[in-house]
Amino acid sequence: MRLPLSLLAVQILLPLFAFSGNGKTPKSEETENTAVKRDTSSAVVIYDAEAKFIPSSEYDVAFYTDMIDSLVQLDTVPVALINQLNVYRNLTKRKRSELLYVVDSIFESPKVPKPVVNAVNIYLNALERELAAPTGFYAHVPLDGSPYPANAFYKDWNTNVPFPERNNLADFDSVLTLRLTNPELDCGFEVPFKGILTSHFGWRWGRNHNGTDINLNVWDPVKAAFPGVVRVARFYKGYGRVVVIRHYNGTETLYAHLHRFKVKAGDEVDAGDVIALGGSSGHSTGSHLHFEIRFQGVPINPATVINFGKGTLKQEVIRLERDGSFLAVVPDRENEAPLVYEVQKGDYLYKIAREQGTTIEDIRTANNLRRNEPLRVGQKLRVGT
């Protein structure tokens, strides 16, 4: 992996220092190539005394591009500074997982000029804390020495009871941000089973239904929604055969009324791994999958997280807020799913409701639709968050 990235580093960064200023700069070529060396308190070696711009994690590619565009319009073009900003802009484009390899290749290559090394040195020094900080869902999960995922959020690892000790929501006085997936660590998502939703989260038969029911047949494969470790895999009261997986961001998913287990407590699973076969065990009126999402034992409406019809996440990052005895996913303006659906040719309410993880009644209520009112192609329907 090092060799291709080394070539990549040289090919990308060397041309950045080919900028000549189009003759506007009064500095001669000899002056440009004269190295001025000094050491700072941070052990950053400075080879170009005129390039004093310090990068920040808040600056993106567009910021550096705008700044460079402004500088080239000056009567005297600051070539050294533009070259330095070009390096910063290029490094900003790199994924964190790739950046360290590219930087290593830069320092190992004898062909990279000293001003490039200088710019890279300054860049790494300025972003040292950010590069060392946890990323993805680990940025939101307290670290501890436990072998179990997100153990800092819980008091024990109980393999007998599906629900851990319930969090005291009276102490939950702020919004908690959790990342559901982490591409850098290959932590993805798979819908547990792609089928018709037969019952939703909410009040049902005099008590709250804490999950979403998905129609399936006995022996249909049930998959893990996210990577994690199996905490429970056993028969438990009304749930019948039930699997509970604790995930690395602190959430847990529950899969109930199963027919046969494919995992046991303590097994590590990835998103999409088959954990069981569907069935109708426990208190069930027919074969289906009862699926729940919880955080510290507190239920979350799965339909606010997953678009079951499309088999995708509605958003990569969720924000949880106390809502009575539950945790609600509150809108995140940067990550929230669209609230409006545009009617396509061949659409009908049942199809739209199934794909958007909602109900016909909720769509009618939100859009003030009369029963049997026809839909129009291009019509905008509010379908929730």
Summary of the structure (lengths in Angstrom):
residues: 385
radius of gyration: 27.5
end to end distance: 42.0
largest distance: 85.4
contacts: 1142
relative contact order: 0.10
helix: 30%
strand: 24%
